[in-house]
Amino acid sequence: MSAPLDKIVDLSAAMLTAPVPPAHWLVILPVALCLVLGAALMMLRGRAVLQAYIAVPGLAVLAVIDAALLHEVWTEGPVTMVMGRWLPPFGIAFTADLLGASMALAGAIAAFAGGLYALSDVSPSGRRYGFFPFLLLLMAGVTGAFLTGDVFNLYVWFEVLLISSFGLLILGSEREQIDGALKYAVLNLIATTLFLVAIGYLYAIFGTLNMADIATKAKAVRGSAPLMTLASLFLIAFAMKAAAFPVNFWLPASYHTPRIVVSALFAGLLTKVGIYALIRVLVMLLPVERGNLSLLIAIVGAATMISGALGALAESDVRRMFGYVVISGIGNMLAGIALGSVEGVGGSIFYALHSIVLMTALYMAAGQAARLGGSFALSDLSGLWRQNYLFAGLSLILFLAACGLPPFSGFWAKVILVKAALDSSAWWLAGTILFTGFLTTIAFGRVFLFAYWRPANIQMRTSLGAAAAPNPQVTWQAGLPLLLLTTLVVGFGLFPEALLRLTQLAAADLLDPTAYLHSVFPGGAS
């Protein structure tokens, strides 16, 4: 029944009655921007020329908003906004901490670079069939997953990014793309089902899906509730989405099939959402259960590293090889999660941010190598160094960063993880990180020697249909994003202090989520 009209109802116990601070709108604004722009581009489907002029500036604005959000979180602490102004845990919360805000910013930078690259890589037909709307909706899902404070909405944003990724994967409707999309879809749908089962199990245990509320109640129910079973379900589901061993075969079987810009975005973003979810759930919500599963996670991480490095050594197709490099990187991030210390988790976060930028750039470099050389096969590529010195130099920097060699960002990610492993007496895990780095160096050295340093075979290149000009040029639409991302790789390698501090603080906040909980429940109780 409704309350009497002459009676004043006190809503302060159920709703936020104070005005929302302007800075808190930054939490929801990135997702709202992507959804609005994606819907607008869908309505402009018949005018494909206009889509790029809307999407690329929109992605630049997204990066600026995410940078402002990261600055707000860095200076003021975690920020929470609740939908409908209902108090949590009843209202759906968006909460940005250092981990979520930094991942959202890195993803926005990679998406902006991808939007620029698409200007030369995606045909008018691909634009008409929805490349830019799918890209904006993909970023809505990715950003929503990074910023949500509700486990069920984490599932919802996973679904948003999966639906848009299916559309990007089959854009072009070639036989190879359909085959890759089928493998991608089957494994991800199985993982999504397990994720949904785990969410139902979680709700049955806690009676809530708010992350801060779960973290608060976990201690009280640990002795009576089957939290190990719950943590294991989440581990399996997110490990499948992150392409961890032994369910990693879908990634190199599908990431090489779409347009190269789509492969670049997938390699940079999608598996990192799985790693982010693992960190958020196991490190912040279920830390004791993560500790009990640490040996298993470490073994899976080591196997993922080794299988990825060996796969990269065995591959002769550059795109498929880079897919195995993505897998090997996932193993490094799992190693940090297994260690569970501030240094280990911070190393995983550092590696994830580095990998978002690096893997996006590597696939873009592969696309340019194929344009100059006429093929993705190492047996057909040659002489790229003499064709374009600047492009070859950028590629070499990216290769060295992927190997974890100084003075680039990949070096610091490996150093942090190795130190954290040695501090935890996990010498075998530190040795695996170093050994797989050595194997990766051999794999990339092979690519550089064959594709770049080997003298060009003009007769073979002409038969493949590549340009036979002595100094073919890289278009600005492809060169500018590649230069932007490579600059970040070099910058964070030469000046790593700010990123190191950010990732260590983010890890400390996850292991002691007091600030996160206070942001969601300012009164100190759920």
C-alpha positions as CSV (number, residue, x, y, z in Angstrom):
1,M,0.0,0.0,0.0
2,S,1.1,3.6,-0.6
3,A,1.9,5.8,2.4
4,P,-0.7,8.5,3.4
5,L,-0.2,11.7,1.5
6,D,0.0,13.8,4.6
7,K,2.8,11.6,6.1
8,I,6.5,12.4,5.4
9,V,8.4,9.3,4.5
10,D,12.0,9.1,5.5
11,L,13.9,7.7,2.6
12,S,17.4,8.2,4.1
13,A,17.5,4.5,5.3
14,A,17.0,3.1,1.8
15,M,18.1,5.8,-0.7
16,L,20.8,8.3,-1.2
17,T,19.3,11.7,-0.5
18,A,22.4,13.9,-0.8
19,P,23.3,15.3,-4.2
20,V,25.7,13.1,-6.2
21,P,29.2,14.8,-6.4
22,P,30.0,15.7,-10.1
23,A,33.2,13.7,-10.0
24,H,31.2,10.5,-9.3
25,W,29.5,10.7,-12.7
26,L,32.9,9.8,-14.2
27,V,32.3,6.2,-13.0
28,I,29.3,5.7,-15.3
29,L,30.1,8.1,-18.0
30,P,32.5,5.8,-20.0
31,V,29.9,3.1,-20.3
32,A,27.1,5.5,-21.1
33,L,29.2,7.2,-23.8
34,C,30.0,3.9,-25.5
35,L,26.3,2.8,-25.5
36,V,25.0,6.1,-26.8
37,L,27.6,6.3,-29.6
38,G,27.1,2.6,-30.5
39,A,23.3,3.2,-30.8
40,A,23.9,6.3,-32.9
41,L,26.2,4.5,-35.3
42,M,23.7,1.7,-35.7
43,M,21.1,4.4,-36.8
44,L,23.7,5.7,-39.3
45,R,24.4,2.3,-40.8
46,G,23.5,3.5,-44.3
47,R,26.0,6.4,-44.0
48,A,29.2,4.4,-43.4
49,V,31.4,7.4,-44.3
50,L,30.2,9.3,-41.2
51,Q,30.8,6.4,-38.8
52,A,34.5,6.9,-38.5
53,Y,34.2,10.6,-38.0
54,I,32.0,9.9,-34.9
55,A,33.6,6.7,-33.6
56,V,37.3,7.7,-33.6
57,P,36.8,11.1,-31.8
58,G,34.3,9.3,-29.4
59,L,37.1,6.8,-28.5
60,A,39.5,9.7,-27.9
61,V,36.9,11.2,-25.5
62,L,36.5,7.9,-23.8
63,A,40.3,7.8,-23.1
64,V,40.1,11.3,-21.7
65,I,37.2,10.4,-19.4
66,D,39.0,7.3,-18.2
67,A,42.1,9.4,-17.5
68,A,40.0,11.8,-15.5
69,L,38.5,8.9,-13.6
70,L,41.9,7.4,-12.8
71,H,43.1,10.8,-11.6
72,E,40.0,11.1,-9.3
73,V,40.6,7.6,-7.9
74,W,44.3,8.2,-7.4
75,T,43.8,11.5,-5.5
76,E,40.5,10.8,-3.7
77,G,40.3,7.0,-3.4
78,P,37.7,4.6,-4.8
79,V,34.5,6.2,-6.2
80,T,31.1,4.6,-6.1
81,M,27.9,5.5,-7.9
82,V,24.7,3.5,-7.2
83,M,22.0,3.2,-9.9
84,G,18.6,4.7,-9.0
85,R,20.2,6.2,-5.8
86,W,19.2,3.0,-3.9
87,L,21.7,2.3,-1.1
88,P,23.9,-0.8,-1.7
89,P,23.6,-3.7,-1.7
90,F,20.1,-3.2,-3.1
91,G,21.1,-0.6,-5.7
92,I,23.4,-1.7,-8.5
93,A,26.8,-0.2,-7.8
94,F,29.6,0.9,-10.1
95,T,32.8,1.2,-8.1
96,A,36.1,2.4,-9.6
97,D,39.3,1.7,-7.7
98,L,42.9,1.9,-9.0
99,L,42.7,-1.5,-10.7
100,G,39.5,-0.9,-12.5
101,A,40.3,2.7,-13.5
102,S,43.7,1.8,-14.8
103,M,42.5,-1.2,-16.8
104,A,39.7,1.0,-18.3
105,L,42.2,3.6,-19.4
106,A,44.5,1.1,-20.9
107,G,41.6,-0.5,-22.8
108,A,40.4,2.9,-24.0
109,I,43.9,3.8,-25.4
110,A,44.1,0.5,-27.2
111,A,40.6,1.0,-28.6
112,F,41.4,4.5,-29.8
113,A,44.5,3.1,-31.6
114,G,42.4,0.4,-33.1
115,G,39.8,2.9,-34.3
116,L,42.6,4.9,-36.1
117,Y,44.1,1.7,-37.6
118,A,40.6,0.6,-38.8
119,L,40.5,3.7,-41.1
120,S,42.9,1.8,-43.5
121,D,42.2,-1.8,-42.5
122,V,38.3,-2.0,-42.6
123,S,36.7,-1.7,-46.0
124,P,33.5,0.4,-46.7
125,S,31.6,-2.9,-46.7
126,G,32.9,-3.8,-43.2
127,R,31.8,-0.3,-42.0
128,R,28.4,-0.8,-43.4
129,Y,28.1,-4.1,-41.7
130,G,28.8,-2.6,-38.3
131,F,32.5,-2.5,-37.5
132,F,32.4,0.8,-35.6
133,P,29.1,0.1,-33.7
134,F,30.4,-3.3,-32.7
135,L,33.7,-1.7,-31.5
136,L,31.8,0.9,-29.3
137,L,29.6,-1.9,-27.9
138,L,32.7,-4.0,-27.2
139,M,34.2,-1.1,-25.3
140,A,30.9,-0.7,-23.3
141,G,31.2,-4.3,-22.2
142,V,35.0,-4.1,-21.5
143,T,34.7,-0.9,-19.5
144,G,31.5,-2.0,-17.7
145,A,33.3,-5.2,-16.6
146,F,36.2,-3.1,-15.2
147,L,34.0,-0.7,-13.3
148,T,31.1,-2.7,-12.0
149,G,30.8,-3.4,-8.3
150,D,28.2,-6.2,-8.8
151,V,29.1,-9.8,-9.7
152,F,25.9,-10.4,-11.7
153,N,26.6,-7.2,-13.7
154,L,30.1,-8.5,-14.3
155,Y,28.4,-11.4,-16.1
156,V,26.1,-9.0,-18.0
157,W,29.1,-6.9,-19.3
158,F,30.9,-10.1,-20.2
159,E,27.8,-11.0,-22.4
160,V,27.8,-7.5,-24.0
161,L,31.5,-7.8,-25.0
162,L,31.0,-11.4,-26.2
163,I,28.0,-10.5,-28.4
164,S,29.9,-7.6,-30.0
165,S,33.1,-9.7,-30.3
166,F,31.1,-12.4,-32.2
167,G,30.0,-9.6,-34.7
168,L,33.5,-8.4,-35.1
169,L,34.9,-11.9,-35.5
170,I,32.7,-12.9,-38.5
171,L,32.8,-9.4,-40.2
172,G,33.4,-10.4,-43.8
173,S,31.7,-13.9,-43.6
174,E,34.7,-15.8,-44.9
175,R,35.0,-19.5,-44.4
176,E,38.0,-19.2,-42.2
177,Q,36.2,-16.6,-40.0
178,I,33.2,-18.8,-39.5
179,D,35.4,-21.7,-38.5
180,G,37.3,-19.5,-36.0
181,A,34.1,-18.0,-34.6
182,L,32.7,-21.4,-34.0
183,K,35.7,-22.5,-31.8
184,Y,35.6,-19.1,-30.1
185,A,31.9,-19.3,-29.4
186,V,31.8,-22.8,-28.1
187,L,34.5,-22.4,-25.4
188,N,33.3,-19.0,-24.3
189,L,29.7,-20.2,-24.0
190,I,30.8,-23.1,-21.8
191,A,32.8,-20.7,-19.7
192,T,29.8,-18.3,-19.5
193,T,27.6,-21.1,-18.4
194,L,30.0,-22.1,-15.6
195,F,30.2,-18.4,-14.6
196,L,26.4,-18.2,-14.4
197,V,26.3,-21.4,-12.3
198,A,28.9,-19.9,-9.9
199,I,26.9,-16.7,-9.6
200,G,23.8,-18.7,-8.6
201,Y,25.9,-20.6,-6.1
202,L,27.3,-17.3,-4.7
203,Y,23.9,-15.8,-4.3
204,A,22.6,-18.9,-2.5
205,I,25.5,-18.6,0.0
206,F,25.6,-14.8,0.6
207,G,22.2,-13.6,-0.4
208,T,23.8,-10.6,-2.2
209,L,25.8,-10.0,-5.4
210,N,27.4,-6.7,-4.4
211,M,31.2,-7.2,-4.3
212,A,31.8,-5.1,-1.2
213,D,28.9,-6.8,0.6
214,I,30.4,-10.3,-0.3
215,A,33.9,-9.2,0.9
216,T,32.3,-8.1,4.2
217,K,30.3,-11.3,4.8
218,A,32.9,-13.8,3.6
219,K,34.6,-14.1,7.0
220,A,31.4,-14.8,8.8
221,V,30.3,-17.7,6.5
222,R,33.7,-19.2,5.8
223,G,33.4,-21.9,8.4
224,S,30.0,-23.1,7.2
225,A,29.7,-22.4,3.5
226,P,31.5,-24.3,0.7
227,L,33.6,-21.3,-0.5
228,M,36.3,-23.6,-1.9
229,T,33.8,-25.0,-4.4
230,L,32.7,-21.5,-5.3
231,A,36.2,-20.3,-5.8
232,S,37.0,-23.3,-7.9
233,L,34.0,-22.7,-10.2
234,F,35.1,-19.1,-10.7
235,L,38.7,-20.2,-11.4
236,I,37.6,-22.6,-14.1
237,A,35.2,-20.1,-15.7
238,F,37.6,-17.2,-15.8
239,A,40.6,-19.3,-16.7
240,M,38.7,-20.5,-19.8
241,K,37.9,-17.0,-20.8
242,A,41.6,-16.0,-20.2
243,A,42.8,-18.9,-22.4
244,A,44.7,-20.6,-19.6
245,F,46.1,-24.2,-20.0
246,P,44.6,-26.7,-20.8
247,V,41.7,-24.8,-22.4
248,N,43.8,-22.4,-24.4
249,F,43.6,-24.0,-27.9
250,W,40.7,-21.9,-29.0
251,L,42.7,-18.6,-29.0
252,P,45.3,-19.3,-31.7
253,A,42.6,-21.2,-33.6
254,S,40.4,-18.1,-33.8
255,Y,42.4,-14.9,-33.3
256,H,44.1,-15.1,-36.7
257,T,40.9,-15.3,-38.7
258,P,39.3,-11.8,-38.6
259,R,40.6,-8.5,-39.9
260,I,44.0,-7.7,-38.3
261,V,42.6,-4.7,-36.3
262,V,40.0,-7.0,-34.8
263,S,42.7,-9.5,-33.9
264,A,44.7,-6.7,-32.3
265,L,41.8,-5.5,-30.1
266,F,40.9,-9.1,-29.1
267,A,44.6,-9.9,-28.2
268,G,44.9,-6.6,-26.2
269,L,41.5,-6.6,-24.4
270,L,39.5,-9.8,-24.1
271,T,41.7,-12.2,-22.2
272,K,42.6,-9.3,-19.8
273,V,39.0,-9.1,-18.8
274,G,39.2,-12.7,-17.7
275,I,42.4,-12.0,-15.7
276,Y,40.8,-8.9,-14.2
277,A,37.8,-11.0,-13.1
278,L,40.1,-13.6,-11.5
279,I,42.0,-10.9,-9.6
280,R,38.8,-9.2,-8.4
281,V,37.0,-12.4,-7.3
282,L,39.9,-14.5,-5.9
283,V,42.2,-11.8,-4.5
284,M,39.6,-9.3,-3.1
285,L,36.5,-11.4,-2.4
286,L,37.9,-14.9,-1.6
287,P,41.5,-14.4,-0.5
288,V,41.6,-17.5,1.8
289,E,40.3,-19.7,-0.9
290,R,42.8,-18.2,-3.4
291,G,45.6,-19.1,-0.9
292,N,44.3,-22.7,-0.8
293,L,44.3,-22.9,-4.6
294,S,47.6,-21.1,-5.0
295,L,49.7,-24.2,-5.9
296,L,47.1,-25.2,-8.5
297,I,47.0,-21.7,-10.0
298,A,50.8,-21.6,-10.1
299,I,51.0,-24.9,-11.9
300,V,48.3,-23.8,-14.4
301,G,50.2,-20.6,-14.9
302,A,53.5,-22.4,-15.5
303,A,51.9,-24.8,-18.0
304,T,50.3,-21.8,-19.8
305,M,53.6,-20.0,-20.1
306,I,55.4,-23.1,-21.4
307,S,52.7,-24.1,-23.9
308,G,52.4,-20.6,-25.2
309,A,56.2,-20.2,-25.6
310,L,56.5,-23.6,-27.3
311,G,53.6,-22.9,-29.6
312,A,55.2,-19.6,-30.6
313,L,58.4,-21.4,-31.5
314,A,56.6,-24.0,-33.6
315,E,54.4,-21.5,-35.6
316,S,55.3,-20.2,-39.1
317,D,52.2,-17.9,-39.4
318,V,52.9,-14.6,-37.6
319,R,49.3,-14.1,-36.5
320,R,49.0,-17.5,-34.9
321,M,52.4,-17.1,-33.3
322,F,51.3,-13.9,-31.7
323,G,48.2,-15.8,-30.4
324,Y,50.6,-18.1,-28.5
325,V,52.5,-15.1,-27.2
326,V,49.2,-13.9,-25.7
327,I,48.7,-17.2,-24.0
328,S,52.3,-17.2,-22.6
329,G,51.6,-13.7,-21.1
330,I,48.4,-15.0,-19.5
331,G,50.6,-17.6,-17.7
332,N,52.8,-14.8,-16.3
333,M,49.7,-13.0,-14.9
334,L,48.4,-16.2,-13.3
335,A,51.8,-16.7,-11.6
336,G,51.3,-13.3,-9.9
337,I,47.8,-14.2,-8.8
338,A,49.1,-17.5,-7.4
339,L,51.8,-15.7,-5.3
340,G,49.1,-13.5,-3.7
341,S,51.6,-11.0,-2.3
342,V,51.4,-7.3,-3.0
343,E,54.4,-7.7,-5.3
344,G,52.9,-10.7,-7.0
345,V,49.5,-9.2,-7.6
346,G,51.1,-5.9,-8.5
347,G,53.2,-7.7,-11.1
348,S,50.1,-9.3,-12.6
349,I,48.4,-5.9,-12.9
350,F,51.6,-4.3,-14.4
351,Y,51.8,-7.2,-16.9
352,A,48.1,-6.9,-17.8
353,L,48.4,-3.1,-18.5
354,H,51.6,-3.7,-20.5
355,S,50.1,-6.5,-22.4
356,I,47.0,-4.5,-23.4
357,V,49.2,-2.0,-25.1
358,L,51.9,-4.3,-26.4
359,M,49.7,-7.1,-27.9
360,T,47.5,-4.5,-29.7
361,A,50.6,-3.0,-31.2
362,L,52.1,-6.4,-32.2
363,Y,49.1,-7.4,-34.2
364,M,49.1,-4.0,-35.9
365,A,52.8,-4.5,-36.8
366,A,51.9,-8.0,-38.2
367,G,49.3,-6.4,-40.4
368,Q,51.7,-3.9,-41.8
369,A,54.3,-6.6,-42.3
370,A,51.8,-8.5,-44.3
371,R,50.9,-5.4,-46.4
372,L,54.6,-4.8,-47.2
373,G,55.5,-8.4,-47.7
374,G,52.3,-9.9,-49.1
375,S,51.8,-12.7,-46.6
376,F,51.6,-13.6,-42.9
377,A,53.8,-16.7,-43.5
378,L,57.5,-16.4,-42.4
379,S,58.5,-18.4,-45.4
380,D,57.2,-15.7,-47.7
381,L,58.3,-12.6,-45.8
382,S,61.7,-11.0,-46.3
383,G,63.5,-7.7,-46.6
384,L,61.2,-5.6,-44.5
385,W,64.1,-3.8,-42.8
386,R,65.3,-2.3,-46.1
387,Q,61.7,-1.5,-47.2
388,N,60.9,0.7,-44.3
389,Y,63.5,1.4,-41.6
390,L,61.1,3.2,-39.2
391,F,58.5,0.4,-39.3
392,A,61.3,-2.2,-38.8
393,G,62.6,-0.2,-35.8
394,L,59.2,0.0,-34.2
395,S,58.7,-3.7,-34.7
396,L,62.1,-4.5,-33.1
397,I,61.1,-2.5,-30.0
398,L,57.9,-4.4,-29.7
399,F,59.6,-7.7,-30.1
400,L,62.1,-6.9,-27.4
401,A,59.3,-5.7,-25.1
402,A,57.4,-9.0,-25.7
403,C,60.6,-10.9,-24.7
404,G,60.9,-9.0,-21.5
405,L,64.2,-7.4,-22.4
406,P,65.3,-3.9,-21.2
407,P,64.7,-1.1,-21.5
408,F,61.1,-1.6,-22.3
409,S,57.9,-2.1,-20.3
410,G,58.0,-5.9,-20.5
411,F,61.3,-6.1,-18.7
412,W,59.8,-4.5,-15.5
413,A,56.8,-6.8,-15.6
414,K,59.1,-9.9,-15.6
415,V,61.4,-8.4,-13.0
416,I,58.5,-7.8,-10.5
417,L,57.1,-11.3,-11.0
418,V,60.5,-13.0,-10.7
419,K,61.3,-11.1,-7.5
420,A,57.9,-11.8,-6.0
421,A,58.4,-15.5,-6.8
422,L,61.8,-15.6,-5.2
423,D,60.6,-13.7,-2.1
424,S,57.9,-16.5,-1.8
425,S,60.5,-19.2,-2.2
426,A,58.8,-20.3,-5.5
427,W,62.1,-20.6,-7.3
428,W,60.6,-23.1,-9.8
429,L,58.0,-20.5,-10.8
430,A,60.7,-17.8,-11.2
431,G,62.7,-20.2,-13.3
432,T,59.7,-20.9,-15.5
433,I,59.2,-17.2,-16.1
434,L,62.8,-16.7,-17.1
435,F,62.9,-19.9,-19.2
436,T,59.7,-19.0,-21.2
437,G,61.1,-15.5,-21.7
438,F,64.2,-17.1,-23.2
439,L,62.0,-19.3,-25.5
440,T,60.0,-16.2,-26.5
441,T,63.2,-14.4,-27.4
442,I,64.2,-17.2,-29.7
443,A,60.7,-17.1,-31.4
444,F,60.8,-13.3,-32.0
445,G,64.5,-13.5,-33.1
446,R,63.4,-16.0,-35.7
447,V,60.6,-13.7,-36.9
448,F,63.0,-10.7,-37.2
449,L,65.7,-12.7,-39.0
450,F,63.3,-14.2,-41.5
451,A,60.9,-11.4,-42.1
452,Y,63.0,-8.3,-41.6
453,W,66.7,-9.1,-41.9
454,R,66.7,-11.7,-44.7
455,P,67.3,-10.1,-48.2
456,A,64.1,-9.5,-50.1
457,N,63.0,-12.1,-52.7
458,I,61.4,-9.7,-55.2
459,Q,60.4,-12.5,-57.6
460,M,58.5,-14.4,-54.8
461,R,56.9,-11.1,-53.6
462,T,55.7,-10.2,-57.0
463,S,54.1,-13.6,-57.4
464,L,52.3,-13.1,-54.0
465,G,50.9,-9.8,-55.2
466,A,52.8,-7.5,-52.8
467,A,54.0,-4.1,-53.8
468,A,57.4,-4.3,-55.6
469,A,58.3,-0.7,-55.0
470,P,61.7,-0.3,-53.3
471,N,60.5,1.8,-50.4
472,P,56.7,1.3,-49.9
473,Q,55.2,3.6,-47.3
474,V,53.1,2.8,-44.2
475,T,49.9,4.9,-44.3
476,W,49.4,7.4,-41.5
477,Q,46.2,5.6,-40.4
478,A,48.3,2.6,-39.6
479,G,51.6,4.3,-38.6
480,L,50.2,6.7,-36.1
481,P,48.5,4.2,-33.8
482,L,51.5,1.9,-34.0
483,L,53.8,4.9,-33.1
484,L,51.5,5.9,-30.2
485,L,51.5,2.4,-28.6
486,T,55.2,1.9,-29.1
487,T,55.9,5.2,-27.4
488,L,53.9,4.0,-24.4
489,V,55.9,0.7,-24.4
490,V,59.2,2.7,-24.4
491,G,58.0,5.4,-22.0
492,F,56.9,2.9,-19.3
493,G,60.2,1.0,-19.8
494,L,62.4,4.1,-19.4
495,F,60.3,5.8,-16.7
496,P,58.5,2.9,-14.9
497,E,58.2,4.6,-11.4
498,A,54.6,6.0,-11.8
499,L,53.2,2.7,-13.2
500,L,55.1,0.7,-10.6
501,R,53.6,2.8,-7.8
502,L,50.1,2.6,-9.3
503,T,50.1,-1.2,-9.7
504,Q,51.6,-1.8,-6.2
505,L,49.0,0.5,-4.6
506,A,46.2,-1.2,-6.6
507,A,47.4,-4.6,-5.3
508,A,47.6,-3.3,-1.8
509,D,44.0,-2.0,-2.0
510,L,42.8,-5.4,-3.2
511,L,44.5,-7.3,-0.4
512,D,43.2,-4.8,2.1
513,P,39.9,-3.5,0.5
514,T,39.0,-1.2,3.4
515,A,38.9,1.9,1.1
516,Y,36.8,0.0,-1.4
517,L,34.3,-1.1,1.2
518,H,34.1,2.4,2.7
519,S,33.4,3.8,-0.7
520,V,30.4,1.5,-1.1
521,F,29.3,1.6,2.5
522,P,30.3,5.0,3.9
523,G,28.7,4.2,7.2
524,G,31.0,1.2,7.7
525,A,28.3,-1.5,7.7
526,S,26.4,-3.3,4.9
